[in-house]
Amino acid sequence: MKIITISGAQSGVGKTTVAERLLKAQKGWSALKVTVLHKGACPIARDCGACEELDYKFSIISDKDVIEEDGKDTQRLKNAGAKKVLWLKARPEGLQAGLRQAISKLKGSKGIIIEGTSILKYLKPDLAIMVKKEASELFKPSAREALKKVDIVLNL
């Protein structure tokens, strides 16, 4: 099974838009949205789910009501044609195990498009894409590390 990852230099650069375009072109592919939970105050002051508490090291969300919630990236991935969409929320120490388990739940797909940046610590995808704003040189810390492992940088 092929794996394409889409990472971002920072929040709001167009990762989900790139994932949508790929899903529309690749029939039978699934999608995995990965959120690594932050500790403390939210760095972007948005309700993205990254600053929530988690009782476990990771949680894999497949509930249709959550995945297809209006305005969420997971809904956009599903509407773009993903065969199946999962959302992995993980504490940093649970990311590797959560990623392994989430990918195993998507077996049977032609491929998986994974949206996340820290995942490149644990994955060697068939294609790794980094999305950044053309005029910006800002990179969150996980993106600086991921930049060394990507195949393509898209300036949007």
C-alpha positions as CSV (number, residue, x, y, z in Angstrom):
1,M,0.0,0.0,0.0
2,K,1.3,3.4,-1.0
3,I,1.6,6.2,1.5
4,I,1.8,10.0,0.8
5,T,2.4,12.4,3.6
6,I,1.5,16.1,3.6
7,S,3.3,18.2,6.2
8,G,3.1,21.9,6.8
9,A,5.5,24.6,7.8
10,Q,2.9,26.0,10.0
11,S,-0.9,25.9,10.6
12,G,-3.1,27.2,7.9
13,V,-0.7,26.8,4.9
14,G,-3.0,24.5,2.8
15,K,-2.2,20.9,3.9
16,T,-5.8,19.9,3.7
17,T,-6.3,21.6,0.3
18,V,-3.4,19.6,-1.1
19,A,-4.8,16.4,0.4
20,E,-8.2,17.1,-1.1
21,R,-6.7,17.5,-4.6
22,L,-4.8,14.2,-4.3
23,L,-7.9,12.3,-3.0
24,K,-10.0,13.6,-5.9
25,A,-7.3,12.3,-8.3
26,Q,-6.7,8.9,-6.5
27,K,-9.8,6.8,-6.3
28,G,-9.9,4.2,-3.6
29,W,-7.4,6.0,-1.3
30,S,-8.1,6.6,2.4
31,A,-7.0,9.5,4.6
32,L,-5.5,9.9,8.0
33,K,-5.5,13.2,9.8
34,V,-2.9,13.3,12.6
35,T,-3.0,15.8,15.5
36,V,-0.2,15.8,18.1
37,L,-1.6,17.3,21.3
38,H,0.0,20.4,22.7
39,K,0.6,21.0,26.4
40,G,-0.4,24.3,27.9
41,A,-2.0,27.2,26.2
42,C,-3.0,26.9,22.5
43,P,-0.3,28.4,20.3
44,I,-2.8,29.3,17.5
45,A,-6.0,30.1,19.6
46,R,-8.2,27.8,17.4
47,D,-10.5,24.9,18.1
48,C,-8.5,22.4,16.2
49,G,-8.5,19.7,18.9
50,A,-4.7,19.9,19.4
51,C,-4.9,21.4,22.9
52,E,-7.2,18.9,24.5
53,E,-6.5,16.5,27.3
54,L,-6.3,12.8,26.4
55,D,-6.7,10.0,28.9
56,Y,-4.5,7.7,26.8
57,K,-1.3,8.0,24.8
58,F,-3.4,8.1,21.6
59,S,-7.0,7.9,20.3
60,I,-8.1,6.8,16.8
61,I,-11.4,8.4,15.9
62,S,-13.6,6.8,13.3
63,D,-17.0,7.9,14.5
64,K,-19.0,9.2,11.5
65,D,-20.5,12.1,13.5
66,V,-17.0,13.4,14.4
67,I,-15.3,12.7,11.0
68,E,-18.1,14.4,9.1
69,E,-18.6,17.3,11.4
70,D,-19.1,20.5,9.4
71,G,-16.0,22.6,9.0
72,K,-13.5,20.0,10.1
73,D,-10.6,18.9,8.0
74,T,-11.8,15.3,8.3
75,Q,-15.1,16.2,6.6
76,R,-13.2,17.9,3.8
77,L,-11.1,14.7,3.3
78,K,-14.2,12.5,3.2
79,N,-16.0,14.8,0.8
80,A,-12.9,14.8,-1.5
81,G,-13.5,11.1,-2.0
82,A,-11.5,9.3,0.7
83,K,-12.6,5.7,1.0
84,K,-12.2,5.9,4.7
85,V,-11.1,8.7,7.0
86,L,-9.5,8.3,10.5
87,W,-8.3,11.0,12.9
88,L,-5.4,10.1,15.1
89,K,-5.0,12.3,18.2
90,A,-1.8,11.5,20.1
91,R,0.4,12.8,22.8
92,P,4.0,13.0,21.5
93,E,4.9,9.8,23.4
94,G,2.0,7.9,21.8
95,L,2.4,9.1,18.2
96,Q,4.5,6.1,16.9
97,A,2.2,3.4,18.3
98,G,-0.9,5.3,17.3
99,L,0.4,5.8,13.8
100,R,1.1,2.1,13.4
101,Q,-2.3,1.1,14.6
102,A,-4.2,3.7,12.5
103,I,-2.4,2.7,9.3
104,S,-3.3,-1.0,10.1
105,K,-7.0,0.0,10.2
106,L,-6.7,1.4,6.7
107,K,-5.4,-1.8,5.0
108,G,-7.5,-2.6,2.0
109,S,-7.1,0.9,0.6
110,K,-5.1,1.5,-2.6
111,G,-3.1,4.0,-0.6
112,I,-3.2,6.4,2.3
113,I,-2.8,10.2,2.4
114,I,-1.6,11.2,5.8
115,E,-1.8,14.8,6.9
116,G,0.6,15.6,9.7
117,T,4.1,16.9,10.3
118,S,5.6,15.0,13.3
119,I,4.8,11.7,11.6
120,L,7.9,11.8,9.5
121,K,9.9,10.9,12.6
122,Y,8.4,7.4,12.3
123,L,7.5,7.0,8.7
124,K,9.3,6.6,5.4
125,P,6.5,7.4,2.9
126,D,6.5,6.7,-0.8
127,L,6.2,10.5,-1.2
128,A,6.5,13.3,1.4
129,I,5.2,16.7,0.6
130,M,5.8,19.9,2.7
131,V,3.4,22.8,2.2
132,K,4.5,26.4,3.1
133,K,3.4,29.9,2.4
134,E,5.4,31.3,-0.5
135,A,6.5,34.5,1.1
136,S,7.1,33.0,4.6
137,E,10.2,31.5,6.1
138,L,8.4,30.6,9.3
139,F,8.6,26.9,10.3
140,K,7.2,25.4,13.5
141,P,9.9,23.2,15.2
142,S,8.4,19.9,13.9
143,A,8.4,21.3,10.4
144,R,12.1,22.2,10.5
145,E,12.9,18.6,11.3
146,A,10.4,17.3,8.7
147,L,11.9,19.5,6.0
148,K,15.0,17.4,5.9
149,K,12.9,14.3,5.0
150,V,10.4,15.6,2.4
151,D,10.6,15.0,-1.4
152,I,8.7,18.1,-2.5
153,V,8.1,21.6,-1.0
154,L,5.0,23.3,-2.3
155,N,4.9,27.1,-2.0
156,L,1.2,28.1,-1.9
